[in-house]
Amino acid sequence: MPLHRHVFFIAGFDPKSPRYYHRLYRELAAHRPPGAEGTEHGPVQVGERRRLNDWADEWEVHWPQAGAAPLRTRYTLLRWDDIVRAHWERTAANVWRDHWNFYVDGARQGFFGRAWRASRLNWFFIVFPLCLALLLAGCWAVAAWLLCAIVAVPTPVGSVAVGVASALAGWWTWRRLSHRTGTDWLMRLYGFSHAQAAGRVATLDVRVDAMASMMAEAMRTNAPAQEVLVVGHSTGATLAASALSRALALSPSPGPQGPALGLLTLGHCTPLVYYFATARILRNELDALTDHPDLTWVDYTAPADWAGCGQIDPWHRPGRARLQRLSPRFPKILTAGHYQSLKRNRLALHMQYLKPSDHAGRYDLLAFTAGPGTLRGRHPPAPAASPHSS
C-alpha cells in the first residue's frame, strides 16, 4: 500500500509520554462527529505504537475510501518530554526565577512592548500570572499589617513571626489558586520560553537538529509519501517551525517530483520566544521558512486560548510561502455546555485542538493528518485569513 502522507507531530510543553498522545489520536479517530469527512466509508484505523529510538515513536493510520484501497499515513511523534520533565520541578526558587526572568528581563528586552502593539488581548493573557502573584502578595502584606496593628504585636520578633506566617500563607494560597487558574502551568511555559530564546537549553537544540534530519530524509524525492506534514501543538509549534527550517536547509526543495510540504500549527505560542531580543536564531529560521515558496503553513489558534497567541502571527514576517491564520471556531464545533466547561479550564481548552469535536466543521485534525488531499489543497488562498471569533 503506497504511503499517502508522512506526519511529524511535536507536542507542547508537556511531560506526558508518547503513550498519552497515541491514546489521544486513537480517541480522535474513534469519536467522529456525525457528518464528519469520511465517516460514510467506515472507521479510521489507528495502528499500534512502536518505538523508533529514544526520541521518536510511530504508528500507521488507514483512512477508508469507497472502491479504493485505504489511504495510508505514517504518523511519527517526535519526543522531547524528557527535556520538559527536566524543567518541570516547581520549588519556590524556580517560581521566583521564572517570574523574574520572564517579566523583568522580558521588559528589559522590549518583549511586552512588542506584545502590546500586536494584541492587547494576548498581552493581558501574558501578564495575568504576574498580576495574580502581585495581587496575592499585596493582600497578604495588608493582612499582616492589619494583624500587627490590631493585635499590637509588642516585639520585633512578633512582627517577624507574623510576617513569616503571612508569607507562608501567601505561598500556600498562590500554589492553590495558580493551579486552579492554570497560571502555574503557564509560568512553567513562560520560564522555559525565556531560556529557549536565550539558547540556554542545549539539549533542546540537539534534539531539534535530530528532528530536522528525520524530516529532511522524508522530503527527499525518493521518499514515497505524497505529502510531508509537520504538526506542532503549543510550544511544539515553535519547535516544529525551527526543525522544519533546519530540514529545508539540509534538503532545500522537494522539487516537482517530491512530496507536498505542509506545516500545521495548533494553539501556537511562537511569539513567547521570538519577541525576546535574544531569539535571533529563531527569527532567522522563521524568516527562512516563510520565504520558501513550496511551503504551506496553516495555523489554527483560538483567540480565547490563554496559552496560545491567537491574535498574533506565528511567523516573524510573511514571505513567499502560503500562510493562513485561522480559528478552529470551537463554539461552532462543540456543544454550548462543552465549550463553557472548557472556558473554565484553560488547560483543557488548550488541549482541545487534539481532541474530538461534537459537531463537524472546517477544523478536523484527523482529516488534515490522515484524510485525502494535502494541507495546501484544503486551504486555498483567501482574501482574508484572520481568525474568526472563539
Disulfide bonds with the S-S distance in Angstrom:
none
